[in-house]
C-alpha cells in the first residue's frame, strides 16, 4: 500500500470540500481550487476527513494513488495558508521594481528592462531591489511562475550573477588561469 496514498487528508474548519463523481472542489478563505481525479482512483469524504482509495494493485493504480492524495492535500493547504517562493537577484545593477501587485519590472543587464505580468491568481511582493516573493494558492502555478522569472536570467557559474531561488546554491567554476 502506498505510504502517502493511505494517509487521510484532514480538512480544517472553514474549508468546504465537494466531491462529485471525479471532480474534487476545495473552497477556503483564500479561494477555490478544483481537480479531476484520474479514472481508477476514488475519493471518499467522511466527517472532516478525505480518503483516497484505489480499487486494485495494478501499476497505474499504485502510481496514481499517492499522486492524487498529494494533489488534493496541496489544494487544502493552498486555500488555507497559500504558497510562496522567494527569489533573489545577484549582480551589479540587477534589480526589480514593483509596478503593482501583479506586475514586475526587471533590470537584468540587458539593454532593455523586462516587464513580467503575473498569471491569474498570482501576486508579487518586492522586499527590496534584489528580493522578491511569488504568492498564490496553487502550488504548481507558484512554482512555474517562479521558474519563469528565474529563466529571465539564470545564475551563471563564473560570478553567480542572475536570478536564483532564495537559499539556492550555485556551483561556481574557476575562470581562466592567468600567467
Number of C-alpha atoms within 10 A of each C-alpha: 10 14 8 14 21 15 14 15 19 13 19 13 9 11 18 15 20 12 18 10 10 15 14 17 18 23 19 20 13 14 16 18 19 15 15 14 22 14 11 16 19 17 19 10 15 7 7 14 13 20 16 23 18 21 11 11 11 10 8 13 17 18 13 19 25 20 17 22 23 17 15 23 17 20 23 27 20 24 22 20 13 19 20 21 18 18 21 21 27 17 15 10 12 17 21 23 19 19 14 12 13 17 17 20 15 21 17 22 15 10 7 9 13 14 14 17 17 15 12 9 13 20 18 22 19 19 14 12 16 18 20 23 18 22 21 24 24 22 18 12 18 24 17 11 20 21 17 13 19 18 13 14 16 16 23 15 14 12 15 18 19 21 26 25 20 14 9 10 10 15 11 12 11 8 9 6 5 4 3
